[in-house]
Amino acid sequence: MPAAPTDPARSDAHTVLSVADLTIDLPRDGDRAHAVREVSFDVKSGEIVCLVGESGSGKSVIAFSIMGLLAKALTVSSGSVRLNGEELVGAGEHRLRDLRCTGMGMIFQEPMTALNPVMRCGAQIEEVLEEHTALSSSERRRKVLEMIEAVHLPDPERMYHSYPHQLSGGQRQRIMIAMALILEPPLLIADEPTTALDVTTQAQILKLIQELEGERRTGVLFITHDFGVVAEIADRVAVLKQGEMVELGPARRVLSAPEHPYTQMLIGSVPSHEPPDRRALPANAPVVLRTERLDKRYTSLGVFGQKRSVDAAAAVSIEVRKGETLGIVGESGSGKSTVARCVTRLIETTDGRILLSGEDIARMPARQLRRLRRKVQIVFQDPYRSLNPRRTVGLSIIEGPMNYGMPRARALDRARELMALVQLDPDGLDRYPHQFSGGQRQRICIARALAMDPELLIADEAVSALDVSVQAQVLGLLEEIRERLELAILFITHDLRVAAQVCDVVAVMSKGRVVEYGSAAEIFRNPRHEYTRALFEAAPGRDFEFGEVGR
């Protein structure tokens, strides 16, 4: 559903949150003087305001300042933050602690790290009531079960007694929402709550937040870099650039007719759901990877010792040719990453064949496999966790080639060439991962993979955590590298817009099986399987026409 400006009929709406001329200073050795500079905006009851901008723009800093959770190195030097008229800047810790549950709640990006792994989910929600109300134990339990049901979780009793690791990502996020709203605060702050979720789960969470906003008249401050999400839920949009607000207005106007050049650039970077015309591969292009009825089955013991098996991948047959990009799309748990890990032999297959340049590696002994491993390289989702923080990026890039016998001097020369190829300064080889931005770190991971001269590059959600503008740059880089080196690429993603733009062929997976397979143009323009159609319908902002400025 396209976003619309704030409904003028909401005459009863009152201002829940008022931020006025807020300035937050960075430490003296920071890259700029202020994390946030003279930012002003309001959030009314029953309204969703989206804060958008690239990493480092100050979105999360504003959220943490409202909650009174700023890092000690950051200080509010001027401005005002009022919650229902009460000033929060300078408020005491005890008062802020009360307000964090009764006046405002927060949903974090990664619920697995926000939830206590050794406490049952029900107990974590109930702890809020125990600290802030005088309800009896039975009353608290009843209220928690009602809240779990209100956020549309199945079997509330089971959810109450489950630990976080026993739930899916979407279910954990619903537990976080239940915890944030159990005391019905007038303000909900959501900091990238759907970034790591697949499209169908994301759609469910967005619908839930919209329901709560409408039914409970909650004011919502929603932080995101996903413009599809903005188009789906926002009433108003505030655009931040390096700590300063450059545009503020009704969502429909900002998204369809952005005024500031920075907003135009961001919206111009949003990939389209319409696949572009792509060059046809030569008919004789060699097949780099082929899987034939690939199976991966996990077996576990139930409570009473009975065996249970789950097909993570079932009879998966795909093919990637030289110079071609095959995309695998589907929900979390559909088997996308399982296929990637089988192809790289990071996990063993149960059955089937994996043909790499014609050689079956499915059950190849490790000694024989070593000479072929360099042909397949993988780029993971989180570049910071993929790189050793204690090693310079140069050492990370040359490690692979040197392990295969390349002299150090030649490996360093090759690393400099690759840094230039991924559009980074070769002088940066002596720097450490933390000295680069997220997009730059992902470029380094690509350079490290290319150092092995692979025939197949696997990108496993390689751009899902990046800002829309950085994402566009990395996608453009991958496309350029594919054409220049004639690489075969296996591209795994839950972002349908990205898949439409970079993939020649698409395989749609559900419950371990490929349910639809064909050219990107065929699948995106005329999906045949009901699961594929459901995925497309769930994609946020699918029907919204973004402004053409900057495209």
Secondary structure, DSSP 8 states (H G I E B T S, - for coil): -------TT-TT--EEEEEEEEEEE--TTSSSSEEEEEEEEEEETT-EEEEE--TTSSHHHHHHHHHT---TT-EEEEEEEEETTEE-TT--HHHHHHHHHHTEEEE-S-HHHHS-TTS-HHHHHHHHHHHH----HHHHHHHHHHHHHHTT-SSHHHHHH--GGGS-HHHHHHHHHHHHHTT--SEEEEESTTTTS-HHHHHHHHHHHHHHHHHH--EEEEE-S-HHHHHHH-SEEEEEETTEEEEEEEHHHHHHS--SHHHHHHHHTS--SS--------TT--EEEEEEEEEEEEEEE-TTS-EEEEEEEEEEEEEEETT-EEEEE--TTSSHHHHHHHHTTSS--SEEEEEETTEE-TT--HHHHHHHHTTEEEE-S-HHHHS-TTS-HHHHHHHHHHHTT--HHHHHHHHHHHHHHTT--GGGGGS-GGGS-HHHHHHHHHHHHHTT--SEEEEESTTTTS-HHHHHHHHHHHHHHHHHHT-EEEEEES-HHHHHHH-SEEEEEETTEEEEEEEHHHHHHS--SHHHHHHHHHSTTTT-----TT-
